[in-house]
């Protein structure tokens, strides 16, 4: 059961159809399908994706679930590029996220600077987030999100790290 301040952790569990790993905000685990999960580049990218959800939960960032998924996919794609893996994972979501990550790296701006003194544009545009969110909506792994309104947010309880 959920307890206030319960630390974030990783555990092995059963995966729903079309899901590789997931994060549960109420009890704070990243759930993976087996103890050796993380051996492949795609699995490590999925761990970064789920870790992004954990950070968003911890910080209680208020964005829609679709935007949160988009941010998590971009984080995973950036991680792959940081590791020198420029191969494509396949599928619309990954292709868009990896294209965005490529643009981030080509621009040589690896750290966002959205403060008031910065006159440059953001690294990732709202149009890119919308394009990626649209692909996420069409993916069968995210079918449960279609039962919610577009601005639905995942529950965030803050957790501890």
C-alpha positions as CSV (number, residue, x, y, z in Angstrom):
1,X,0.0,0.0,0.0
2,X,1.0,3.6,-0.6
3,X,2.8,5.4,2.2
4,X,3.7,9.1,2.3
5,X,7.4,9.5,1.4
6,X,7.8,6.0,0.1
7,X,11.1,5.9,-1.9
8,X,11.1,5.3,-5.6
9,X,12.4,1.8,-6.5
10,X,12.4,-0.8,-9.3
11,X,10.6,-4.1,-9.1
12,X,9.7,-7.0,-11.4
13,X,6.1,-7.4,-12.4
14,X,3.6,-8.6,-15.0
15,X,3.3,-6.3,-18.0
16,X,0.0,-5.4,-19.7
17,X,-0.2,-6.0,-23.5
18,X,2.1,-3.9,-25.6
19,X,4.0,-2.5,-22.5
20,X,7.7,-2.9,-21.8
21,X,7.9,-1.2,-18.4
22,X,5.9,1.3,-16.5
23,X,6.0,3.7,-13.5
24,X,3.4,3.7,-10.7
25,X,3.1,7.2,-9.2
26,X,1.1,6.1,-6.1
27,X,3.7,3.5,-4.8
28,X,6.7,4.9,-6.8
29,X,8.2,1.8,-8.5
30,X,9.4,1.4,-12.0
31,X,8.1,-2.0,-12.9
32,X,10.1,-4.1,-15.4
33,X,9.3,-7.5,-16.8
34,X,12.3,-9.5,-15.6
35,X,15.4,-9.2,-13.4
36,X,17.7,-8.9,-16.4
37,X,15.7,-6.0,-17.9
38,X,18.1,-3.3,-19.2
39,X,20.5,-5.4,-21.1
40,X,19.5,-4.1,-24.5
41,X,19.6,-0.5,-25.8
42,X,15.8,-0.4,-26.2
43,X,15.4,-1.6,-22.6
44,X,17.7,1.0,-21.2
45,X,15.9,3.6,-23.2
46,X,12.6,2.4,-21.7
47,X,14.2,2.7,-18.2
48,X,15.1,6.3,-19.0
49,X,11.6,6.9,-20.2
50,X,10.0,5.5,-17.0
51,X,12.6,7.4,-14.9
52,X,11.4,10.6,-16.6
53,X,7.9,9.8,-15.3
54,X,9.4,9.3,-11.8
55,X,11.1,12.7,-12.0
56,X,7.9,14.4,-13.2
57,X,6.1,12.8,-10.3
58,X,8.8,13.8,-7.8
59,X,8.7,17.4,-9.1
60,X,4.9,17.3,-9.4
61,X,5.1,18.9,-12.9
62,X,1.7,19.8,-14.2
63,X,1.4,18.7,-17.8
64,X,-1.0,16.4,-19.6
65,X,-0.4,12.7,-19.7
66,X,0.2,12.9,-23.5
67,X,2.7,15.7,-23.0
68,X,4.4,13.7,-20.2
69,X,4.7,10.7,-22.5
70,X,6.2,12.9,-25.2
71,X,8.8,14.3,-22.8
72,X,9.6,10.8,-21.6
73,X,10.1,9.5,-25.2
74,X,12.3,12.5,-26.0
75,X,14.4,11.8,-22.9
76,X,14.8,8.2,-23.9
77,X,15.9,9.2,-27.4
78,X,18.3,11.7,-26.1
79,X,19.8,9.1,-23.8
80,X,20.4,6.8,-26.8
81,X,22.2,9.5,-28.7
82,X,24.3,10.4,-25.6
83,X,25.3,6.7,-25.6
84,X,26.3,6.9,-29.2
85,X,23.5,4.7,-30.4
86,X,22.0,6.4,-33.5
87,X,20.0,3.4,-34.7
88,X,16.3,3.8,-35.1
89,X,14.0,1.8,-32.8
90,X,11.1,1.7,-35.3
91,X,7.5,2.9,-35.1
92,X,6.0,6.4,-35.4
93,X,6.6,7.4,-31.8
94,X,10.3,6.4,-31.8
95,X,11.0,7.9,-35.2
96,X,9.5,11.3,-34.1
97,X,11.2,11.2,-30.7
98,X,14.6,10.3,-32.3
99,X,14.2,13.0,-34.9
100,X,13.6,15.6,-32.1
101,X,16.6,14.2,-30.2
102,X,18.7,14.5,-33.3
103,X,17.7,18.2,-33.7
104,X,18.6,18.8,-30.0
105,X,22.1,17.4,-30.6
106,X,22.6,19.1,-33.9
107,X,21.8,22.4,-32.4
108,X,24.6,21.8,-29.8
109,X,22.2,22.8,-27.0
110,X,22.1,19.8,-24.7
111,X,20.8,21.7,-21.7
112,X,17.6,23.8,-21.9
113,X,17.9,27.5,-21.0
114,X,14.5,28.9,-20.7
115,X,15.3,31.7,-18.3
116,X,14.3,35.3,-18.8
117,X,17.8,36.3,-20.0
118,X,17.7,33.7,-22.8
119,X,16.4,35.1,-26.1
120,X,16.8,31.8,-28.0
121,X,13.9,29.6,-28.8
122,X,13.2,26.4,-26.7
123,X,15.0,23.2,-27.8
124,X,11.7,21.4,-28.4
125,X,8.8,23.3,-29.9
126,X,5.2,22.9,-29.0
127,X,4.6,21.7,-32.6
128,X,7.0,18.9,-32.1
129,X,5.3,17.9,-28.8
130,X,1.9,18.0,-30.6
131,X,3.3,15.8,-33.4
132,X,4.7,13.3,-30.9
133,X,1.5,13.4,-28.8
134,X,-0.5,12.6,-31.8
135,X,1.6,9.5,-32.6
136,X,1.3,8.4,-28.9
137,X,-2.5,8.7,-29.1
138,X,-2.6,6.3,-32.1
139,X,-0.4,3.7,-30.4
140,X,-2.2,0.7,-29.0
141,X,-0.2,0.7,-25.8
142,X,-1.8,4.0,-25.0
143,X,-5.4,3.0,-25.7
144,X,-6.4,3.5,-22.1
145,X,-5.5,7.2,-22.4
146,X,-8.2,7.6,-25.1
147,X,-10.9,7.1,-22.4
148,X,-9.7,10.3,-20.8
149,X,-10.0,13.9,-21.9
150,X,-7.0,15.3,-23.8
151,X,-5.8,17.4,-20.8
152,X,-5.9,14.4,-18.4
153,X,-2.9,14.3,-16.1
154,X,-1.3,11.3,-14.5
155,X,-1.6,11.4,-10.7
156,X,1.5,12.7,-9.0
157,X,2.1,12.3,-5.3
158,X,5.7,13.6,-5.1
159,X,7.4,10.5,-3.8
160,X,11.0,10.6,-2.5
161,X,14.2,9.6,-4.2
